[in-house]
Amino acid sequence: MEHKKRSKTFIGTVVSNKMDKTVVVAVERIFMHPIYKKIVREKKKYKAHDEKNECKIGDKVMIIETRPLSKEKRWAVKQIVEKVQTLEG
């Protein structure tokens, strides 16, 4: 009997692409506080591997959990969900 581990995936916004083959993705989580019953927004940043350097700031991307690639990088960009519209020309 084989167990296939399901990798975690998140959808977030690229906030930095200054590093080579790495982007910083901000993932926002909205939940209700268990005691105060108030809706809380929580933002967390993840460093993700972008092999082709194709992500731009503002792009919406899906990241997937992977093996450790560096000290802080444990995620990889699976796909670009939505490209940011830029004014060129």
C-alpha positions in Angstrom: 0.0 0.0 0.0 1.5 3.3 -1.2 0.8 6.6 0.4 1.2 9.7 -1.8 2.0 12.8 0.1 -0.1 15.8 -0.9 2.1 18.9 -1.3 0.8 22.2 0.2 -0.1 24.9 -2.3 -0.9 28.6 -1.8 -1.9 31.4 -4.1 -0.3 34.8 -3.4 1.1 38.0 -4.9 4.7 38.5 -5.9 6.1 41.4 -3.8 9.8 41.2 -4.8 11.7 39.7 -7.8 15.1 41.3 -7.2 16.9 38.0 -6.5 18.1 35.6 -9.2 15.6 32.7 -9.7 13.8 33.6 -6.5 10.6 35.6 -5.8 9.0 36.7 -2.5 5.3 35.8 -2.5 2.9 37.4 0.1 0.1 35.0 1.0 -3.0 36.5 2.7 -5.1 34.3 5.0 -8.5 35.5 6.2 -10.1 33.8 9.3 -12.4 34.5 12.2 -10.7 35.0 15.6 -11.8 32.1 17.8 -12.5 34.3 20.9 -13.3 37.8 19.6 -15.3 36.6 16.5 -13.6 39.3 14.4 -12.4 38.7 10.9 -8.6 38.8 10.9 -6.3 39.3 7.8 -2.9 37.7 8.2 -0.1 38.1 5.7 3.0 35.8 5.4 5.9 36.0 3.0 7.4 33.0 1.4 10.6 32.8 -0.8 9.8 30.7 -3.9 12.0 29.3 -6.6 11.3 30.8 -10.1 13.5 28.9 -12.5 12.9 31.1 -15.6 12.8 34.5 -13.8 9.4 35.1 -15.5 7.4 36.4 -12.5 7.0 40.2 -12.1 5.9 42.3 -9.1 2.1 42.2 -8.8 1.7 38.8 -10.5 -0.7 36.3 -8.8 1.1 32.9 -8.6 0.5 29.5 -7.2 3.4 28.1 -5.1 4.0 24.5 -4.1 5.9 23.1 -1.2 9.2 21.4 -2.2 12.5 20.2 -0.7 14.7 22.8 0.9 16.5 24.6 -1.9 18.4 27.1 0.3 18.4 28.4 3.9 15.0 30.0 3.6 13.6 28.7 0.2 11.2 25.7 0.5 8.6 26.7 -2.1 8.6 26.7 -5.9 6.4 28.7 -8.3 4.0 26.1 -9.9 2.2 28.5 -12.3 1.4 32.1 -12.9 -2.4 32.5 -12.2 -2.7 36.1 -13.3 -0.2 38.4 -15.0 -0.1 42.0 -13.9 -1.1 44.6 -16.5 1.7 47.0 -17.2 1.7 50.3 -19.2 4.5 50.0 -21.8 5.2 52.5 -24.5 
